[in-house]
Amino acid sequence: MAEKKKRRLGFSEPIRQDDPRLDGHRTTYQSSRGGWFPEEAKPVPGQRKSGGRRGRRG
């Protein structure tokens, strides 16, 4: 009998880092938060930060 290749998460071989099927599903381990979390968006140089209005209150 031929041995069946062990499959993980439905993939028959290791997944490459640049595989388009992983878009939007990348996570990193953060020990201070206690687990795996989605990657945070990196700021774009020259773009204003969101939130908070400029000017006087009143």
Biopython code that builds the backbone (N, CA, C, O; Angstrom):
import numpy as np
from Bio.PDB.StructureBuilder import StructureBuilder

atoms = [
    (1, "MET", "N", (0.825, -1.186, 0.000)),
    (1, "MET", "CA", (0.000, 0.000, 0.000)),
    (1, "MET", "C", (0.870, 1.252, 0.000)),
    (1, "MET", "O", (1.888, 1.322, 0.688)),
    (2, "ALA", "N", (0.457, 2.210, -0.767)),
    (2, "ALA", "CA", (1.185, 3.480, -0.799)),
    (2, "ALA", "C", (0.816, 4.299, 0.436)),
    (2, "ALA", "O", (-0.344, 4.373, 0.841)),
    (3, "GLU", "N", (1.846, 4.911, 1.016)),
    (3, "GLU", "CA", (1.577, 5.739, 2.193)),
    (3, "GLU", "C", (0.947, 7.047, 1.763)),
    (3, "GLU", "O", (1.364, 7.668, 0.786)),
    (4, "LYS", "N", (-0.054, 7.447, 2.504)),
    (4, "LYS", "CA", (-0.730, 8.705, 2.211)),
    (4, "LYS", "C", (0.057, 9.850, 2.856)),
    (4, "LYS", "O", (0.421, 9.781, 4.030)),
    (5, "LYS", "N", (0.310, 10.895, 2.078)),
    (5, "LYS", "CA", (1.048, 12.038, 2.594)),
    (5, "LYS", "C", (0.184, 12.778, 3.606)),
    (5, "LYS", "O", (-0.991, 13.039, 3.350)),
    (6, "LYS", "N", (0.769, 13.121, 4.765)),
    (6, "LYS", "CA", (0.026, 13.817, 5.801)),
    (6, "LYS", "C", (-0.288, 15.240, 5.337)),
    (6, "LYS", "O", (0.597, 15.965, 4.884)),
    (7, "ARG", "N", (-1.553, 15.627, 5.455)),
    (7, "ARG", "CA", (-1.975, 16.951, 5.020)),
    (7, "ARG", "C", (-2.286, 17.818, 6.237)),
    (7, "ARG", "O", (-2.872, 17.360, 7.218)),
    (8, "ARG", "N", (-1.880, 19.072, 6.144)),
    (8, "ARG", "CA", (-2.169, 20.022, 7.207)),
    (8, "ARG", "C", (-3.004, 21.149, 6.643)),
    (8, "ARG", "O", (-2.617, 21.792, 5.667)),
    (9, "LEU", "N", (-4.129, 21.385, 7.246)),
    (9, "LEU", "CA", (-5.049, 22.450, 6.840)),
    (9, "LEU", "C", (-5.437, 22.362, 5.374)),
    (9, "LEU", "O", (-5.721, 23.382, 4.747)),
    (10, "GLY", "N", (-5.452, 21.174, 4.830)),
    (10, "GLY", "CA", (-5.882, 20.993, 3.448)),
    (10, "GLY", "C", (-4.798, 21.179, 2.411)),
    (10, "GLY", "O", (-5.080, 21.065, 1.219)),
    (11, "PHE", "N", (-3.576, 21.457, 2.809)),
    (11, "PHE", "CA", (-2.473, 21.639, 1.867)),
    (11, "PHE", "C", (-1.600, 20.390, 1.876)),
    (11, "PHE", "O", (-1.254, 19.882, 2.943)),
    (12, "SER", "N", (-1.241, 19.891, 0.696)),
    (12, "SER", "CA", (-0.472, 18.652, 0.617)),
    (12, "SER", "C", (1.025, 18.873, 0.793)),
    (12, "SER", "O", (1.761, 17.911, 1.011)),
    (13, "GLU", "N", (1.488, 20.100, 0.705)),
    (13, "GLU", "CA", (2.905, 20.399, 0.898)),
    (13, "GLU", "C", (3.024, 21.729, 1.635)),
    (13, "GLU", "O", (2.035, 22.450, 1.766)),
    (14, "PRO", "N", (4.224, 22.064, 2.118)),
    (14, "PRO", "CA", (4.374, 23.322, 2.863)),
    (14, "PRO", "C", (3.920, 24.532, 2.037)),
    (14, "PRO", "O", (4.073, 24.560, 0.816)),
    (15, "ILE", "N", (3.366, 25.518, 2.722)),
    (15, "ILE", "CA", (2.835, 26.707, 2.063)),
    (15, "ILE", "C", (3.941, 27.764, 1.977)),
    (15, "ILE", "O", (4.624, 28.041, 2.963)),
    (16, "ARG", "N", (4.107, 28.346, 0.793)),
    (16, "ARG", "CA", (5.107, 29.412, 0.629)),
    (16, "ARG", "C", (4.597, 30.693, 1.261)),
    (16, "ARG", "O", (3.388, 30.925, 1.306)),
    (17, "GLN", "N", (5.508, 31.531, 1.753)),
    (17, "GLN", "CA", (5.131, 32.782, 2.406)),
    (17, "GLN", "C", (4.366, 33.722, 1.486)),
    (17, "GLN", "O", (3.505, 34.467, 1.952)),
    (18, "ASP", "N", (4.662, 33.704, 0.188)),
    (18, "ASP", "CA", (4.025, 34.636, -0.741)),
    (18, "ASP", "C", (2.785, 34.049, -1.415)),
    (18, "ASP", "O", (2.318, 34.587, -2.418)),
    (19, "ASP", "N", (2.256, 32.968, -0.884)),
    (19, "ASP", "CA", (1.069, 32.334, -1.462)),
    (19, "ASP", "C", (-0.131, 33.279, -1.348)),
    (19, "ASP", "O", (-0.444, 33.727, -0.245)),
    (20, "PRO", "N", (-0.812, 33.597, -2.459)),
    (20, "PRO", "CA", (-1.923, 34.544, -2.415)),
    (20, "PRO", "C", (-3.118, 34.060, -1.585)),
    (20, "PRO", "O", (-3.951, 34.873, -1.184)),
    (21, "ARG", "N", (-3.213, 32.776, -1.326)),
    (21, "ARG", "CA", (-4.325, 32.262, -0.522)),
    (21, "ARG", "C", (-4.224, 32.691, 0.932)),
    (21, "ARG", "O", (-5.204, 32.604, 1.671)),
    (22, "LEU", "N", (-3.041, 33.157, 1.356)),
    (22, "LEU", "CA", (-2.845, 33.572, 2.745)),
    (22, "LEU", "C", (-3.155, 35.045, 2.975)),
    (22, "LEU", "O", (-3.128, 35.497, 4.120)),
    (23, "ASP", "N", (-3.446, 35.807, 1.929)),
    (23, "ASP", "CA", (-3.717, 37.239, 2.092)),
    (23, "ASP", "C", (-4.859, 37.461, 3.074)),
    (23, "ASP", "O", (-5.931, 36.867, 2.952)),
    (24, "GLY", "N", (-4.609, 38.322, 4.044)),
    (24, "GLY", "CA", (-5.624, 38.628, 5.041)),
    (24, "GLY", "C", (-5.684, 37.648, 6.197)),
    (24, "GLY", "O", (-6.503, 37.813, 7.101)),
    (25, "HIS", "N", (-4.830, 36.628, 6.187)),
    (25, "HIS", "CA", (-4.868, 35.617, 7.244)),
    (25, "HIS", "C", (-3.525, 35.470, 7.949)),
    (25, "HIS", "O", (-3.299, 34.482, 8.647)),
    (26, "ARG", "N", (-2.642, 36.429, 7.778)),
    (26, "ARG", "CA", (-1.320, 36.341, 8.398)),
    (26, "ARG", "C", (-1.399, 36.751, 9.870)),
    (26, "ARG", "O", (-2.074, 37.721, 10.216)),
    (27, "THR", "N", (-0.710, 36.010, 10.725)),
    (27, "THR", "CA", (-0.683, 36.331, 12.145)),
    (27, "THR", "C", (0.746, 36.260, 12.659)),
    (27, "THR", "O", (1.607, 35.631, 12.044)),
    (28, "THR", "N", (0.992, 36.909, 13.790)),
    (28, "THR", "CA", (2.286, 36.837, 14.449)),
    (28, "THR", "C", (2.051, 36.497, 15.915)),
    (28, "THR", "O", (1.012, 36.838, 16.481)),
    (29, "TYR", "N", (3.017, 35.827, 16.521)),
    (29, "TYR", "CA", (2.886, 35.458, 17.922)),
    (29, "TYR", "C", (3.348, 36.614, 18.786)),
    (29, "TYR", "O", (4.452, 37.127, 18.604)),
    (30, "GLN", "N", (2.508, 37.028, 19.726)),
    (30, "GLN", "CA", (2.832, 38.111, 20.643)),
    (30, "GLN", "C", (2.700, 37.579, 22.060)),
    (30, "GLN", "O", (1.596, 37.452, 22.590)),
    (31, "SER", "N", (3.845, 37.269, 22.668)),
    (31, "SER", "CA", (3.805, 36.653, 23.990)),
    (31, "SER", "C", (3.220, 37.586, 25.041)),
    (31, "SER", "O", (2.598, 37.119, 25.995)),
    (32, "SER", "N", (3.405, 38.895, 24.889)),
    (32, "SER", "CA", (2.870, 39.823, 25.877)),
    (32, "SER", "C", (1.343, 39.841, 25.865)),
    (32, "SER", "O", (0.719, 40.148, 26.880)),
    (33, "ARG", "N", (0.742, 39.513, 24.723)),
    (33, "ARG", "CA", (-0.718, 39.470, 24.615)),
    (33, "ARG", "C", (-1.247, 38.054, 24.780)),
    (33, "ARG", "O", (-2.452, 37.852, 24.926)),
    (34, "GLY", "N", (-0.355, 37.079, 24.758)),
    (34, "GLY", "CA", (-0.751, 35.707, 25.035)),
    (34, "GLY", "C", (-1.278, 34.910, 23.862)),
    (34, "GLY", "O", (-2.205, 34.118, 24.033)),
    (35, "GLY", "N", (-0.712, 35.093, 22.660)),
    (35, "GLY", "CA", (-1.153, 34.255, 21.557)),
    (35, "GLY", "C", (-0.873, 34.838, 20.190)),
    (35, "GLY", "O", (-0.065, 35.751, 20.024)),
    (36, "TRP", "N", (-1.576, 34.273, 19.209)),
    (36, "TRP", "CA", (-1.414, 34.672, 17.814)),
    (36, "TRP", "C", (-2.441, 35.744, 17.463)),
    (36, "TRP", "O", (-3.631, 35.582, 17.735)),
    (37, "PHE", "N", (-1.977, 36.845, 16.855)),
    (37, "PHE", "CA", (-2.845, 37.954, 16.495)),
    (37, "PHE", "C", (-2.546, 38.403, 15.071)),
    (37, "PHE", "O", (-1.425, 38.231, 14.591)),
    (38, "PRO", "N", (-3.546, 38.984, 14.383)),
    (38, "PRO", "CA", (-3.307, 39.487, 13.026)),
    (38, "PRO", "C", (-2.232, 40.568, 13.035)),
    (38, "PRO", "O", (-2.081, 41.300, 14.013)),
    (39, "GLU", "N", (-1.489, 40.659, 11.935)),
    (39, "GLU", "CA", (-0.464, 41.688, 11.833)),
    (39, "GLU", "C", (-1.122, 43.056, 11.815)),
    (39, "GLU", "O", (-2.171, 43.243, 11.199)),
    (40, "GLU", "N", (-0.502, 44.008, 12.492)),
    (40, "GLU", "CA", (-1.044, 45.364, 12.516)),
    (40, "GLU", "C", (-0.600, 46.101, 11.260)),
    (40, "GLU", "O", (0.502, 45.889, 10.756)),
    (41, "ALA", "N", (-1.475, 46.970, 10.764)),
    (41, "ALA", "CA", (-1.150, 47.739, 9.561)),
    (41, "ALA", "C", (0.029, 48.667, 9.848)),
    (41, "ALA", "O", (0.077, 49.321, 10.889)),
    (42, "LYS", "N", (0.969, 48.714, 8.919)),
    (42, "LYS", "CA", (2.137, 49.570, 9.082)),
    (42, "LYS", "C", (1.813, 50.954, 8.537)),
    (42, "LYS", "O", (1.150, 51.068, 7.505)),
    (43, "PRO", "N", (2.271, 52.017, 9.216)),
    (43, "PRO", "CA", (1.970, 53.363, 8.744)),
    (43, "PRO", "C", (2.651, 53.654, 7.404)),
    (43, "PRO", "O", (3.745, 53.167, 7.122)),
    (44, "VAL", "N", (1.973, 54.460, 6.591)),
    (44, "VAL", "CA", (2.509, 54.851, 5.294)),
    (44, "VAL", "C", (3.159, 56.214, 5.469)),
    (44, "VAL", "O", (2.512, 57.142, 5.954)),
    (45, "PRO", "N", (4.435, 56.359, 5.082)),
    (45, "PRO", "CA", (5.109, 57.651, 5.243)),
    (45, "PRO", "C", (4.365, 58.759, 4.494)),
    (45, "PRO", "O", (3.963, 58.578, 3.344)),
    (46, "GLY", "N", (4.186, 59.904, 5.153)),
    (46, "GLY", "CA", (3.540, 61.049, 4.534)),
    (46, "GLY", "C", (2.028, 61.061, 4.649)),
    (46, "GLY", "O", (1.388, 62.026, 4.233)),
    (47, "GLN", "N", (1.445, 60.012, 5.204)),
    (47, "GLN", "CA", (-0.010, 59.955, 5.337)),
    (47, "GLN", "C", (-0.387, 60.389, 6.750)),
    (47, "GLN", "O", (0.271, 60.019, 7.722)),
    (48, "ARG", "N", (-1.471, 61.190, 6.850)),
    (48, "ARG", "CA", (-1.911, 61.651, 8.160)),
    (48, "ARG", "C", (-2.466, 60.508, 8.986)),
    (48, "ARG", "O", (-3.047, 59.559, 8.460)),
    (49, "LYS", "N", (-2.275, 60.618, 10.283)),
    (49, "LYS", "CA", (-2.840, 59.625, 11.193)),
    (49, "LYS", "C", (-4.338, 59.845, 11.287)),
    (49, "LYS", "O", (-4.806, 60.983, 11.249)),
    (50, "SER", "N", (-5.088, 58.767, 11.410)),
    (50, "SER", "CA", (-6.539, 58.886, 11.508)),
    (50, "SER", "C", (-6.933, 59.221, 12.943)),
    (50, "SER", "O", (-6.168, 58.994, 13.879)),
    (51, "GLY", "N", (-8.130, 59.762, 13.100)),
    (51, "GLY", "CA", (-8.642, 60.082, 14.421)),
    (51, "GLY", "C", (-8.249, 61.472, 14.864)),
    (51, "GLY", "O", (-7.267, 62.039, 14.383)),
    (52, "GLY", "N", (-9.019, 62.013, 15.779)),
    (52, "GLY", "CA", (-8.722, 63.321, 16.343)),
    (52, "GLY", "C", (-8.817, 64.439, 15.321)),
    (52, "GLY", "O", (-8.254, 64.342, 14.231)),
    (53, "ARG", "N", (-9.526, 65.498, 15.674)),
    (53, "ARG", "CA", (-9.620, 66.632, 14.768)),
    (53, "ARG", "C", (-8.644, 67.702, 15.215)),
    (53, "ARG", "O", (-8.333, 67.824, 16.400)),
    (54, "ARG", "N", (-8.175, 68.457, 14.276)),
    (54, "ARG", "CA", (-7.276, 69.548, 14.603)),
    (54, "ARG", "C", (-8.104, 70.813, 14.821)),
    (54, "ARG", "O", (-9.150, 70.993, 14.198)),
    (55, "GLY", "N", (-7.639, 71.665, 15.686)),
    (55, "GLY", "CA", (-8.331, 72.919, 15.926)),
    (55, "GLY", "C", (-8.770, 73.065, 17.365)),
    (55, "GLY", "O", (-8.485, 72.229, 18.222)),
    (56, "ARG", "N", (-9.476, 74.159, 17.602)),
    (56, "ARG", "CA", (-9.915, 74.444, 18.959)),
    (56, "ARG", "C", (-11.187, 73.707, 19.308)),
    (56, "ARG", "O", (-12.010, 73.400, 18.446)),
    (57, "ARG", "N", (-11.326, 73.433, 20.574)),
    (57, "ARG", "CA", (-12.577, 72.832, 21.049)),
    (57, "ARG", "C", (-13.537, 73.951, 21.403)),
    (57, "ARG", "O", (-13.130, 75.034, 21.824)),
    (58, "GLY", "N", (-14.780, 73.677, 21.230)),
    (58, "GLY", "CA", (-15.697, 74.706, 21.676)),
    (58, "GLY", "C", (-16.989, 74.781, 20.960)),
    (58, "GLY", "O", (-17.823, 75.629, 21.278)),
]
sb = StructureBuilder()
sb.init_structure("model")
sb.init_model(0)
sb.init_chain("A")
sb.init_seg("    ")
for serial, (resi, resn, name, xyz) in enumerate(atoms, 1):
    if name == "N":
        sb.init_residue(resn, " ", resi, " ")
    sb.init_atom(name, np.array(xyz, "f"), 0.0, 1.0, " ", f" {name:<3s}", serial, name[0])
structure = sb.get_structure()
